[in-house]
Amino acid sequence: MAKKQMTEEEKAAFAEKMAQSRAKKKQEEEAKKQAEQPKQKSELELLREQNELLMKQLSQLQEKMAMQPQVVRLAESSEKVHFLWQAEVADDNIVYLGDRGQYGRIVGKTGEVFVPKNELTNMLDEKTRWYLDNRWLIVVDGLTDEEREAYNVKYSEGETLGKKQFAKIVEMGDKILEIYPKLCREHQIMVAKRFMEANESGKKKLSRELVVALNNLSKKANKKGDFTSIIESMNSKELEEE
């Protein structure tokens, strides 16, 4: 019996049916493949799991620390070196001690800082050593005599101005004549600068006799005298008044 030939319409219908069958099969395979893959976690779920893990680790660390004996190192934490800053600088001048001021920040002519003794070598950079050598920064307390010698901060009696003396250099009057000769050269210059500042501002009337006496004392280090400019200024004012 001869095989019946398919019409064009039947061929088209058959081809469409086969295409639909292949597409359906492909969809089923894709669905099966996705079902077999592990479910991907959302970003929020991952963050939550990470947080839980970190909290667990922190809890374990705290438990471990609680079991360990606590050792308090009083010598290292309690010993401080007391520094006094005294310098003839602007009132808005800022000094930073240590890297980015980690050991202190001082504004103006005077200030104090306390530095842990075991941090001292870290604090003493080149700039800070200059302050110490020039007696702008003074060690008040916290070092032994041997340590003072090692850091070049073992002062002789009267070598530096006291805190109250520095604040009232001009106001001391004739008492400064007793103090001045013993001062280190840097602090003698500080006295001269303070008198110059007072003379220029005109806020305090200076005694000519006192200024001349100080100038004579200063000639041991400066032949011309540190106070000469003040005396010349006084002379000019007197001539103008005549």
Buried (B, 14 or more C-beta within 10 A) or exposed (E): EEEEEEEEEEEEEEEEEEEEEEEEEEEEEEEEEEEEEEEEEEEEEEEEEEEEEEEEEEEEEEEEEEEEEEEEEEEEEEBBBBBBBBBBBEEEEEBBBBEEEEBBBBBBBBBBBBBBBEBBEEBBEEEBBEBBEBBBBBBBEBBEEEBBEEBEBBEEEBBBBBEEBBEBBBEBEEEBEEBBEEBBBBBBBBBBBBBBBBBEEEEEEBEEEBBBBBBEBBEEEBEEBBBBBBBEBBEEEEEEEE
